[in-house]
């Protein structure tokens, strides 16, 4: 059990950006990007089969949104920051998935992790991301989801149950399988 816990923790470190603080910078993998064969940890981080933790947060336009408002839709709850290199690699994947599964109601809720609203706003515009970007100023939602590194994404079904999680950008060829669990 201790070995499995150690491997899980190591996977979290390798897969994502650690907490670098507001507006920090993440170091890229050797060679300037995701290393070939990078470790991507998939699982639900202890939330598998449980209701997604509820929240009410303010988006970048100043509107308050709650998770409850999205029950009935398949969701990707994505914790990210503009300074996180793997997050930058992940955004196009989620933009394409959101477009591809629009008819099934797929929505992405981006929760900004230790980043400023202005940096997040610029990043969203640059990436062409139009999904809700929510501020978590005290980190309480990240703690509720047990987020320790980013990007971390939770795949939530129409009933609000966490079905899977991805720590690091999900492999593009596997993303359809994660989404299939939540759109049915």
C-alpha positions in Angstrom: 0.0 0.0 0.0 2.8 2.4 0.9 4.5 1.7 -2.5 1.2 2.4 -4.3 0.7 5.7 -2.4 4.3 6.7 -3.3 3.8 5.9 -7.0 0.5 7.8 -7.0 2.2 10.9 -5.4 5.1 10.7 -7.8 2.7 10.5 -10.7 1.0 13.7 -9.5 4.3 15.5 -9.3 5.4 14.3 -12.8 2.0 14.9 -14.5 1.3 18.5 -13.4 2.5 21.8 -12.2 3.0 22.0 -8.5 1.8 25.0 -6.5 4.1 27.9 -7.5 2.1 30.7 -6.2 0.2 33.5 -7.9 1.6 34.3 -11.3 4.6 31.9 -10.9 6.2 30.1 -13.7 6.4 26.4 -14.3 9.5 24.7 -15.6 8.9 22.8 -18.8 9.9 19.1 -19.1 13.4 18.5 -20.5 13.3 19.5 -24.2 10.8 22.2 -23.7 7.5 20.4 -23.6 5.8 17.3 -22.4 8.3 14.5 -22.4 7.6 11.5 -24.6 6.1 8.9 -22.4 5.2 11.4 -19.6 3.4 9.9 -16.7 -0.3 10.7 -16.8 -2.2 9.4 -13.8 -5.9 8.6 -14.3 -8.3 7.8 -11.5 -10.7 9.8 -9.4 -8.4 10.7 -6.5 -10.6 9.2 -3.9 -13.8 10.9 -5.3 -14.6 8.0 -7.7 -18.4 7.2 -7.5 -19.0 10.1 -5.1 -21.0 13.3 -5.7 -18.7 16.1 -7.0 -18.1 18.6 -4.2 -20.5 21.5 -4.6 -19.3 25.1 -5.0 -20.4 28.6 -5.8 -17.7 30.8 -7.4 -17.5 34.0 -9.3 -16.5 33.9 -12.9 -14.2 36.3 -14.8 -17.2 38.5 -15.7 -18.3 38.8 -12.1 -21.2 36.4 -12.2 -21.7 33.8 -9.5 -22.1 30.2 -10.8 -22.7 27.0 -8.9 -22.0 23.4 -9.7 -25.7 22.7 -8.9 -26.7 24.8 -12.0 -24.9 22.3 -14.2 -26.3 19.1 -12.8 -27.9 17.3 -15.8 -25.0 18.1 -18.0 -21.8 16.1 -18.4 -19.0 18.2 -17.0 -15.2 18.4 -17.0 -14.2 20.3 -13.9 -10.7 21.5 -14.7 -8.2 23.1 -12.2 -5.7 25.2 -14.2 -3.5 28.3 -14.2 -2.0 30.4 -17.0 1.6 29.8 -15.8 1.2 26.0 -15.9 2.9 24.5 -19.0 0.8 21.2 -19.0 -2.4 23.4 -18.7 -1.3 25.2 -21.8 -1.1 21.9 -23.6 -4.5 20.7 -22.3 -6.6 23.7 -23.3 -6.8 22.9 -27.0 -7.8 19.3 -26.1 -10.7 20.5 -24.0 -11.8 23.2 -26.5 -12.0 20.5 -29.2 -13.9 18.1 -26.9 -16.4 20.7 -25.9 -17.1 21.4 -29.5 -17.3 17.8 -30.5 -19.7 16.9 -27.7 -21.8 20.0 -27.7 -24.9 18.1 -28.9 -24.6 15.9 -25.7 -24.3 19.0 -23.5 -20.7 18.6 -22.5 -19.5 21.7 -20.5 -16.1 22.5 -19.1 -15.8 24.4 -15.9 -12.4 25.9 -15.5 -11.4 26.6 -11.9 -8.4 29.0 -11.7 -5.8 27.8 -9.4 -3.4 30.2 -7.7 -3.4 32.7 -10.6 -4.7 36.2 -11.1 -8.0 37.1 -12.9 -6.1 39.2 -15.4 -3.6 36.5 -16.3 -6.5 34.0 -16.6 -8.5 36.3 -18.7 -5.6 36.9 -21.2 -4.9 33.1 -21.3 -8.5 32.2 -22.0 -8.7 34.8 -24.8 -5.4 33.6 -26.3 -6.6 30.0 -26.2 -10.1 30.7 -27.6 -11.6 29.1 -24.5 -15.2 30.2 -24.0 -16.3 28.0 -21.1 -16.8 29.5 -17.6 -13.5 30.3 -15.8 -14.1 30.5 -12.1 -12.1 32.2 -9.4 -11.2 30.1 -6.3 -9.4 32.9 -4.3 -9.1 31.0 -1.0 -8.4 27.6 -2.6 -11.4 26.0 -0.8 -12.8 24.3 -3.9 -9.3 23.0 -4.8 -9.1 21.5 -1.3 -12.6 20.0 -1.5 -11.5 18.2 -4.7 -8.1 17.3 -3.1 -6.1 19.1 -5.8 -2.4 19.2 -5.1 -1.0 19.8 -8.6 -2.4 21.1 -11.9 -3.8 20.5 -14.3 -6.3 18.2 -12.6 -9.6 17.4 -14.2 -12.7 15.6 -12.9 -15.1 13.9 -15.3 -18.6 14.4 -13.7 -21.7 12.6 -15.1 -25.2 14.1 -15.5 -26.2 13.1 -11.9 -23.2 15.0 -10.5 -21.1 11.9 -9.7 -17.3 11.9 -10.3 -16.6 9.1 -12.7 -12.9 9.7 -13.5 -10.0 12.1 -13.0 -7.0 13.0 -15.0 -3.8 14.5 -13.4 -2.1 16.1 -16.3 -3.4 16.5 -19.9 -5.5 13.4 -20.7 -4.1 11.5 -23.7 -6.1 12.6 -26.7 -6.9 9.1 -27.8 -8.2 8.2 -24.3 -10.3 11.3 -23.7 -13.3 9.9 -25.7 -13.4 7.0 -23.2 -13.5 9.4 -20.2 -16.2 11.5 -21.9 -18.2 8.4 -22.8 -18.6 7.6 -19.1 -20.3 11.0 -18.5 -22.4 11.7 -21.6 -24.5 8.5 -21.5 
